[in-house]
Amino acid sequence: MTGPLEGLCILDLTTGVAGPFATKLMADFGARVVKVEPPGGDPSRRDGPFPGDIENPEASGRFLFLNTNKESVVLDLEDDADRRVIEGLVAQADAVLEDRAPGRLSTLGLGYERMKVLRPGIVLTSITPWGQDGPFAEAGYLLTDITAQAFGGPMLWTGSPEKRPLRLGGGGANALYQAGAVSALATMIALFRQGHEGVGDHVDISIYETQIGSRDRAAPYVLNYIYNGTEPKRQSPGAIVVVTGTRPCADGYVNIRGDGGNGPRLPVFLRMIGLDEVMDVDELAADPNIMARIKDPETAGIIEAIYLKWLNGMPKRDAAIAAQELKLIAAPVNTLRDLIAEPHFRDRGLWETIDHPATGPLEYPGRPAIFGCSPRPPARRAPLLDEHREQVLALAGLEAPARPPATDERRLPLEGLRIAEITVAWAGPYSTQLLAEWGAEVIRVEPTSRIQPATRWAERVTTRQMELERGAAGISSRGSYPDYEPGDQQWNRNSGFNSQARNKRSVSMDVMDDEGRQHFLELIKHCDVFIENNVPETIDRMGISYELLREANPDIIVVRMPACGLSGPYASWRSFGTHVEGMIGHQYTRCYPDGHPDEAGDVYSADAAGGTLAALMIMFAVRHRDRTGEGQMIEMPLAEAFIPYMGELLLDLGMNDRDPSPWGNLHRTHAPHNSYPCDGDEAWVAIEAETDEQFAGICAVLEMPELVADPRFADAKSRKANEAALDRLLDAKTVAFEKYDLFRRLQAAGVPAAPLQNAADRLRCPHLAAHHIFQEVHQEATGTHLNIGPYWRMAGTPNRIRRGAAMIGQDNEYVYRELVGLTADHLRDLEDRHLVGTTFAPGVLPER
């Protein structure tokens, strides 16, 4: 075996970023991917970055990174003879990915109905801005990375309240990469059913909706709004917790979570920085209102001064290491040059050198995951244009292989797949949410004898008044509660948890306890997959090694998602997604060009990327097991899963020795490319112009015809050189427009534009309404509310939310009686001893 996807054949009809990233992920893990390029090649060959900034279609960093391990052939879909070749390739393929306008393939005689004839059971994945139908698709609106983030992502909530809202990506294409990862996952889910039942489907990916459902604040913050009307706001540094966030140090910035993500660790931080020299930390720690005390302006000022003094003269890596040694959450805010020099990733062999005739050898970001039994094959360079014509034409001329007959039954594709999870925070639970949505039975294993930190937020001491104050301040981190009321089951009512727990089961089981561990191993005998994303030492204390799990179930697939890996200097590090994005260079490159990293705000794009890719790695491993009977362990560190999203920027560093400065909303070549103020409070629109025609359209809508003739803006190069002046001129005009009115006018003029939508806007969006993204769901602890349902579609497989968020211990009877095999009396005994229950054991919860 050379990879978990050996034997899989994928036909890639996509260009740009989203589709090619999807097929890259499959090609890198062993699938044969045939890339059909249009005459002249994939447009990303002209995107750059280029060595020496000299345009060369064979040397584009974006193309080279996104197309490793693929074969290239040039075929014209508009040409009858070429289309017959493509039909021959469809007959050989297991799946086809395409990104033409909705219905375009059908008008060429190569739509899904035709593909099903050529290859019974084919999976077709269509990746478009808005999906195959709906009002925005029918209007032909344009969508780019920045406008996707404006419409559906967390852009309005990112950055400083004193400046423009910030997109993610640091000059890359974060929304498009995330859409590509989702597209790969959706394709693999459909292929799972194809492998078992011979049934294919037409997968409909809307890039807009991959942002709406993203774990990086979009989904949890919208549910928070649904629960109590809180509209998130960009926060000034230190506004949420004075000791948390990014601070300057000797050689840059460091991000330390002073409360450890959990108030009880706050005294550890205060002693670390030396506060005990000027204040009685023991007295402060004994105060049950310590979190409120440290926000008192006088106390906060003292703490901040001591903290900055402690950091003064200390290198950022040393500061992070000092905090991590005390089990605080911390990371340096690295530049990309810092990242590639990090000893931890060097020790782990993350980087791989790939030689290419147009660039010579360059270091590329390596694997997002390590497979124990079906390792990723060695990387092959991206193809030259039309390099594999002879091999591809030979493939198209082969007789179509015999396919087993399809069944008539059509279930959710993952029905029959059972997954046990011990996951915390965001990334791990998100990965299983994506699989539960499409039919997998996901069982959350969670204790009631102790609290899993930063997950259900049972450790929070809060009241309705405190939640009202947080809501008034626009703070949605850590979630909130219906009508701001924590109630007597706040762990079942938290919006942050409930946004990712739908369609799941929960069993209360403490694996730290010997008896609980034995019950867990009995459960594992009935599971296909076990996934966890804890600090490695937590799993070590549980005593559930891969070897032990394999003894219980030789075919088990185990996925571990530590922050930085199971080996290397940072193996024991604790991190939230925002610390990971600082460590891998994303925070630095996405901050304001004229600002500092502490203004960029906390984001959790690493959780969105890691959760999606963990689900994808599970599907890769399940395919391998279906073919070979072999389970395995997969190690997928959160940091290493997110680094590929920075791929083209890292290649620019390798090509040109250019460490990207902060990009903010800027684009490598396009101007304007920014967020602009509109009429109203926190009303903004994102606007982008790639061509002279689009710039002329902007000038016409804003009634600024003189700019077209202005030599400063005469062409793309001139606009880029003068974009600061151009932005000021546009600001003065856009501020008079209502954001939706300006969006519609610009789109009618052929300009990519989008309003920066808040939570209420998304709930009113006519396009999302047409796709029924928001669906009512009932949960006993919260009542009936809307939630975000499945955010891609399969034409032949209707799907919706089937179950409300899992309440703790809700499925004890099912798991213990039907799977573990306990008698009713045994289960009652466990409940009497408070080892099993639907609420926390006495003494576990903090005093409230």
N, C-alpha and C positions, 0 to 999 in steps of 0.2 A: 504493500500500500504506500502511495506517495502523498496522500492527503485524504481528508474525510470525504471530499467530493469527487474522488476519482470515478470516472465512468459517466459523469454528468455532462451533458452537452448543452450549452447556452448560446443562443443567437442574440447578439447585441446590436440593435438598430438605434441606439441612443447616441447623443452627442452632449458636449458640455460637461456638467459636473454630476448631477444627481444620478442619472442612469449609469454613466461610466463608473462612479464610485460603487454602485450596487454590484455591477458585474466584476469590478476589480476584487471585491471581497470574495466573490465566488471563485474567480480565477486563481487568486492567491492561495486558496485552500484546495486546489486540485481539479476544479472543473475545467473542461475545455470550453473556452469562450472565443467565439468567432465574431470579431467586430467588423460590421459592414459600414464602411465610411462612404459618405457621399463624394461625388467628384470634387476634388480640391481638398478633401479630408475633413475630419472633425474640426469644427470652428475653434475648439479649444487649442488646436495646434497653433493658432495665431494669438492666443491670450497671453502667453508669457507666464512667468518671467523667463527671459532668455539670457544665455551667457553673454556678458558684455553688453546687454540690452540691444543686441542686434537680432532682429526678427528672423527666425528660422523655424519653419513648420515641423522640422524634425527634432527641435531642441526646446520646445515649450515645457517649462517646469510643470505646469498644470497637466498637460497631456501625458508627460512621462510618468508622473506619479499615479495618475488615475487609470493607466492602461497597462500596467505590468502584467506579464503572464498571458497576454492575449495574442490572437492572430488577427492580422489586418487584411482586408480585401476591399477594393473600391468597386461599388456597384451602385447603379442609379435606379432608385425605385420607380422613377418616371419612365424608364426604358423597358420595353416589353421583354427583350432578351435577358436583360439583367434581372428583371423580376422573376423570370422562370428559374434562374439560378437560385434566387432567394427562396423560391418555393421548394427547390431541392434541399436547401439547407433547413428549412422548416421541418421537412419530413424526417430529418436526422436529429432534430433538437428535442430536448425535454421541456425547455421553456424558451420563450422569446420575450425580450424587454424592448420597448419602443417608447418614443416620446414625441410622436407627431401630434398635430392638432386633433382633437376628438373627431373620429370618423374618417380621418384622412386615409388610413390604410384600407378601409372598406371601399372608399371611392376608387382606389387603385386595384380593387379586386383581391386584396390580401388582408381582409379583416379576420376577426376571430372565427367566424363561421367557415371561411375558406381554410383557415389553419387547422380547424378540427377535422376537416376532410383529409388534408395532407398528412396530419399526424394526430390520430385519435388520442384523446387524453392530454393534449397540449395545454400548457399553462402560458397564457399571454399576460404580461404585466405592462400596463400603459401608465406612464408617468407624465402628468400634465400639470399646469399651474393650478387648475381648479377642479380636476376630475373630468369625466366624460360628459357631464351634463350640469345643469344648474344655471342660474342667471348670469353669473360672471363668465362662465365658459361660453354661453351663447352670445354674450356681448363681445367676446374676443379680447377681454382685458389682458394686458401684459403683466407678467410677474417676474421679478428678478430677486436676487438674494436679499437686498435691502428692503424691497417692498414686501416680500414674504415675511420678513421679521417685523415689519411695521403692522401688517394686517393680522398676523396670527401669533407672532412670537412675543417675547418679553421686552421688546425694544422700548416701549413707553415707560417701563419700570426700571430701566437700566441707565446708570450714570448719575451725575450730580443734579440736584434740583435747580441749581443756579445755571446750568448749561443745557445744551441740546441733549435729548435722549440718544443713547448709544446703541448701535447694532453690535452683534457679536461677530467674531471671526478674525479680527485683527488684520484685515486686508485680504482674508481668504473668503470662504463662501459657506459659513456655518449652516445656514438653513438648507442649502442645497446638499451639503454633505449629510445632514441628518435625514433629509428626504431620501437620499440614496441608501442609507443604512436601513431605513424602514422598508424601502422597496425590495431590498435583498431579503429581509425577514419575511415580508408578505409572500414573496415568490417561493421561498423555502417551505413556508407553511402549506402553500398550495401543492408543492411538489411532494410533501409528506403524504397527502391524501392520494396523489397520483400514484405513488409507489405502493400504497396499500390497496387501493380500489380501482386504479386505472382511470380515475376521474380527473379531468382538468378543470380549468375555470379561467375567466377573464378578470384579472386583478386590476382594480381601478385606484390608482394613487393620485391624490390631490396634494401637491406640495404645500398649499395653504393649510390643509388640515393636518399635515404632519407637524406643523408648528402649533396649531390649536391643541393637539393632544400631547405636546411635548412635556416631559417631566421638568424641564427648566422653567419652573414657575407658571407656565401658561395654564396647564390643567389644574394644579392645586390652587392657584390664586383665583381662577374663575369659580371653582367650587366654594372657596371662601366667600366670594361675592354672593353666590347663590344662597349660602347659609345666612349671611347677615348684612349684605350690602357694602362691605368694605371694598373700597377702590384702592388698590396698592399705589403708593407714591414712591418716587425716588427719594432715597434717604441721604442726608449729609453724613459724612464719616462720624462714627461713634454715636449716631442717633438712636440705635436700637439698644446696644449695651456698650457702655463707655469703654470697657476693656477689650472689646472685640473689633477686629477689622485690621486694615492695612496701616502700617506705620513706617516712617523713614528710619533707616539705620545707616551704618557706615558706608556700605557699598550699594545702596538701593533701598528696597522695601521688604518687609516681612509681614505675614498675616498670621497672627496668633489668636486663637479663640481663648480668651482669658478665663471664661467660665467652663471651658472644656466641653461646651455643648450641653452642660448640665451644671446648674448652680453650685452643687457641693464641691466642685473642683476650684471654685473661685479663690478660696484662701491659699491654695497651692500657688496659683499665679501671683497673688499679691505678695507672698513671701519671696517668690523667685525674683521679682523686680526690686525687692528691698523696701517695700512699704512698711515693714515692721520696724524700720529705723525711725519712722516719724509718726506712726500711728499704731494703736493696739489692734493688730490683726485678729488676735484671739477673740477680743470683744466684738469686733465687726463680724467675725465668722459665726459667733453665737447668736447673732440677731436673725430671727426668722425672716425679717424683711431686708436681708442683705442686698438683694438685687435692686430694691428701691433705694436703699441707702446710698449705694455707689453712684446713683444718678443725681443725688443732691449736688447742686452746682459747686458748692465749696469742696465737698469730698471728691467729686469727679475731677475738679481742677488739681487737687493734690495728687490723686492717682495718676492722672495724665502726665503731670510734670515728672513724677518719679519714673514712670514708664519710659518716657522719652529720654530721660537721663540714663536709664539702664541700657537703652538701645544705642545711645550715642557712642560711636567708636566701635560697635560690635558688628561684624559681618553678618549678613542676613542668614547664611547657612548656619552659622554658629548659634544665632538666636533661635532658629527653628529647632536645631538639635537640642539646645538647652531645654526648650519647652517640651519637646517630645520625650526627653528623658524623664520628665515629671508627668508623663501621660496626658499632656495637653495636646490639643489639635493645633497644628502649626505647619507652615511651609514658607520657603522663600518665594518672593515674586521674581521669577527668573526672566531674563531675556532669552531669546532663542540660542544665542551663543552660550549663555550659562547652561541651558538645557543640554546641548550636545556635549558639554564638558562635564556634566554631572557624573561623578564616579559611580553612583548607584546604577544608572542605566547602562553605563559602560560595562560594569561588572556583570550585568544581566544579559549582555550581548544583544541589546535591542536594535542597534543600528546595523544595517546590512549594506555592503558596497555593491552597486550595480554599475557595470560598464555599459556605455552606449556610444556608438560611433560618432554621434553629433556632440557629445559633451565630455567624453572620457568617463572615468569612474567617479561616481558621486555616492555619498552616504544618504540612504533613504531611511525613513522610519520603518521599522520592521513590523513583526507580527503584532496584532492586538491581543492574541491569546496563544498559549502553549498547550498543544494537545499531547497527552502522554503516549497514546498508542497509534495515532495517525498524524504524525507531524506534518506541518505545512511544507510543501516541496520547496526547493531552492528557488529564489526569485529569478525570473527572467525579465530582461529589459522590455520596455514598451516597444511595439513594432514600428518599423518604418512604414511609410504610407504604401499600401498595397503589397507589403512584403511577402505575404503568404498566399498570393493568388493561386499558385499551382496546387498547393495542398487543399485550399478551400474549394476550388472547383472540383477537385477529385472527390471531396466529401459530398458535394452537392450531387455528383453523378452516381453515388452509390444507391443500391436498392434500399428502399426504406425498411428498417428492421421490423420484424414481427413484434406486435405489441399484444399483451394480454387483454382480453375483452374487458371493457369497463363494466362496473356494477351499475344497477339502476338506483341503488341507494345513494343519497347525498346528505351526509351529516355535516356538522361543523368539522373542519379538517383535522383538528387535533383531538377529537373525541377518542378516548381510550388511552391517552397519554397521561400518566399521573406523576406529579412533581411535588416533592416535599421541599419546603424552604425554611431556613432560619436566617431571615434577612432583616436588616435594620435600615433606618434613615430612608433614602430615596432610590438609589440606583438598583439595589437588589430587588425590592418590591416592585419596581417598575418593570424589570425584566419579566417577572412572572405574570404581572398584569397583562402584558402584551400576549402571552401565551394562553392565559385563562380566557381572554376575550374570544379566542378562536377555538375553544372547546376543551383545552387541557384541564384536568382536574388538579388544581393547585391547593395544597394543604399547608397553611401557615402553622408551623410548630413554634409556640411561644409560651413562655412560662407565666404563671400567676404567682409564683413564689419570689419573683424579683422582676425588675422593670428592664425591658430592652430600651436603651437610651435613644432619644431623638427619633422615635418611630411613632408610637401612639401618643406620645407626650404625656403619659401618666405621671411622669416626674414633675410636671409643671405645677406649681402652686399658683392658682389664679382664681379670679372671681369675675362675675359679670361686669363689675365696674372696671376692673383692670382690662378686660377685653374690650369694653367700650372705649377706653382711653387708647388702646392700641389701634382700634379701628379708626378712631378720629385722627390718629397720626398716620394712617395709611400703611400700617405694618401688617403684613400677611405672613411673614416667615414664622415657622412653627405652627401654622394653621390657627383656626379659631373654631367657633361653635355656632350652631343654629341660634339666631337671635342673641348672640354673644353669651349664651348661658352654658357654662361647662356642665352643669347638672351633676347627678350622682354617678354618671358613667362617662366621664369626660374622655376616657380612653377609647370609647366607641363612637364619640361624637366629633372627633377632631377632623377638620377638613383636609389637612395635609395628609393624614393617613387614609381617610375614606376615599380620597381621589384616586388612590392606587390599589384599593382592596376589593373592588367590585368583582363579582364572579368567582371569588375565592372561598375556601373553607378555612376554619381555624380550629386547632386543637390545643388545649392547654397541657403542656408537657415540659418538664424541666430536665433537659439533657445533662445538666450539671449533677443531678441526683442519680445514684446508681440504678435505682428502680426505674426512673424516667428514661435513662439511657437504654435499658433493656427493652422498654416499650418502643422507644424510637427505632431500635434496630429491627424489631418486629415489623414496624411500619415500613421501613426501608425495603424489606423483602417484597413489598407490594408496589414499589415505586419504580419508575423508569429513570428519574432524575432527582438528584439532591443538589440544591444551590444555597450558598451562603456568601455574605459579604461583610463578615465581622473582622475585627482586628485579629490577626493570626493567633495571638496568645489566648484569645477567648475560645477559639475552637480547640486549641491544645488543652485548655482546662476542661473542656467538655469531654475530651478523650474520644473524639469521633474521627479518627484518622481515616484516610482513604482505604488503607489496608483493612481496617475494621469494617468499614462499610462494604467493601468488596467481599469479605467473608460472609456477611449477611446476605448479600445479593451480588453474585459474580458479574452480572451484566449492568450494574448500576453505572450511570453517568454522573460524575461529581463535578460541579463547577464552583470554583473558589474565586472570589472577587475582592482581594485585599486592595488597599489603596495603592500600594507601590510594589507588591509582589511578595512571594514567599521566600525569596532570597535577596541578598544584597544588603548594603548598609541601612536602607530605609525599610526593611521588611516589617519592622514592628510599628511603623508610623501610623498614626491616626489622622484621618483627613475627611473632611466633607468635600463635596464637589467643588466648592469655591476655592479650597486650598489646593486641590489638584490642578485647577485651571491656572492658579498662580505659579505652581511648580513647573508646568510644561510650557510656559511662555505666553499663554493666551491672555491673561490679565494685562500683562505689560503691553502687548501689541494692540489690544483693543481700546486702550485708554485714550483720552483726548490728546491730540498732537501738541497742544499747548498746556497740558496739565500733568497730573501726577497719578500714579496707580490708585491712591486712596480715594480719588474722585470717581473711579470707574464702577464702584459698587460691587457687592457680592452677586455672583451669578452661579448657576448650577448646571451649565451646559455639559460638564463632565458626567453628571448623573444621567442626563438625557442620552448622551452618546454611549456611556457604559451600559446602561440598562438595555438599550436597543441591541448593542453588539453582544451582550451576554445571552439574550434570547436567541440571537442568530447563531452563536456558537453552539447552543443547545441543539438547534435544528441541524447543524452540521454533524454533531456527534450522534444524534439519533439516526441520521441517514447512514452514517458509517456502521452503526450497530445493526441496523436493519439489513445491511448487506453482508456483514461479517459475523454477527452475534457477539461482538466485542464492545464492552463498556470501557470507560477510561476516565481519567481525571483531566480537567481543563483548568488551567490557571489563567485568569484574565484580570490583571491589575487595572484598576480604574484609570490610572495615569496612562498606561500603555494603550488602552482602548481609545483615549482621547487624542493622543499625539498624532495619529493619522489625519485628523481634521486640520492639522497645521502643515500638511505635507508639502504643498507648493511653496510656502514661505520658507520651510527648511531647505528645500532644493535651491531657492534663491540664495540663501546663505552659502550653500555649497558651491554654487555656480559663480557667484560674484563677491563672496566674502562680505556680504551685506547683511548686517544684523538689523532687521526691520525696526525702525523707530515706531512709536505709537501711531496707529493709523486712524483711530476713531472711526468715523463714518466714511473716510476717504476710500477711493478706489485707485487702483494702480494707474489707470488711463482715463477713466470716465470723469467728467465734470460737466454740470453739477452732479453730485452724488452725496446727499445729506438729508437731514431732517430739518424742516422749515416751519416756523410758527404760523398758526392760523388764528382766526378770530375765536376767542373763548379761552377758558381756563384749561391749561394743559392740552391744548388742541394743536396737533402737529400733522404734517404730511411729509412723507418721504418721496423724493423726486430723483430720478436718474436719467441722464442723457448719454447714450453711447454714440449717436450719429449726429451729423449736422442737421438732419431733418427733424430729429427729436428736439434738438435745442431750439430750432425755429418754432416748433410747436409750443414749447414752453413760453417763448417770447410772445407768441400770438395770444395765448390764453391770458398771460399776465399783462398784456397791452404794453409791451416793451420792445417794439420793433427796432428801435435804435441799436439794441444790443447785437442784432444779427450783423449789422455793418461795422460794429466796433472792432477794431483790429485786435484788441485784447482777447476777443472771443470768436475769432474768425474760423477757427478749426479746433479739433479736439486737443491738439498739442498746446495751442494758445490758451484755451479754456482751462486746461490743467495747470498751466503756469500761473494763471491769474485767478484761481478758483476762490481764494479768500475774498477778493474784491467782488467776484461774481456772487458768492453766497450772501454778502452784505446787501447787494442790490436786490436779490431775490427775497431775502427776509423782509425788506421794506414793502414788497408787493404782496407776498403770500399772506401776511398778517391780516389783510382786509377780507380774506375769503373764509367761508365756512369750509371745514376740512373735507366733507363729503362732496360738496359742490365742486371744490377745486379738483379733487380726485377724479370725478366723472368728466370734468372738462378736459383735463390733461389726458386721460385715457382716450377720450374721443379724438384727441389730436395725435394719437399714436405714441404717447409718452408713458413710460413706466412710472406709476405714481400710486401711492396708497396712504390712506389715513392711518395714523398710529392708533389702533383700537384699544380701548380699555375693556374691562370685563363686561360692562353693560352693553357696549357696542357689539361685542361678539354674540351676546344673547339675542340681539336684535337683527343680526346679519341675515339678509334674505337668502344668501347662498348657503349658509350653514343650515338654515331652516329647511331649505329644499332637500338637503341631504340628511336631515333628521339626526344631526350630530348630538344635540342635547336631548336626552331621553329621561323620562321620569323613572325613578327607582325608589323602592321603599326599604327602609331599615328600621327595625324596632326602636332603636335608641334615638333616632333623629326624625322619624316620620318619612314623608314622601317629598323628595326634592328632585330637581333636574341634576343630571351628571353628564359628563362627556362619554358618549358611547364609542363603539369601534370607529376608528378614524381612517380606515381604508375599507373599500368594498370589494366583494367578489360577486360578479354578475349572477352566477348561478347559486349563490349561497346567502340567503337573507340572514342577517345577524343583528342582534341588539343586546343590551344589558339584560342578563338573565337573573341576576341576584344582587342585592345590595351589599355594601361593604361588610366584610367578615367581622362579626363581633367576637371578642376574645372568648375562646372555648365554645363557640356556637355549635361546633360539630363534634364535640367530645363523644357523644353516644355513637355516632357513625364510625368514627375512627377507632375508638377503643373496642367496641363490640364487633364490628364487621371486619376490620382490617387487623387490629392487634390481637383480637380473639379473647378478650377478657369476658368474664361472666358479669352479670348485672351486679352481683354482690361485691365482686372485686372492684368494679368501678365506683360503687357507693363508698367502699372503704377508702379509696383514693380521695374521694371528695370529702369524706369526714376528716381526713388527715390534711386537708388543704393542699394536697399535691395536684389536684385537678379541680377546676371550677370555672365559673363564668364571671368571676370578679377576682380581684387580687386578694391574696391571703392576708390575714390580720398582721398589721405591723409593717407591711411592705410599702404602702403609700405614704408619702410625706404628710405631715399634719397640714390640714387645709383651713 
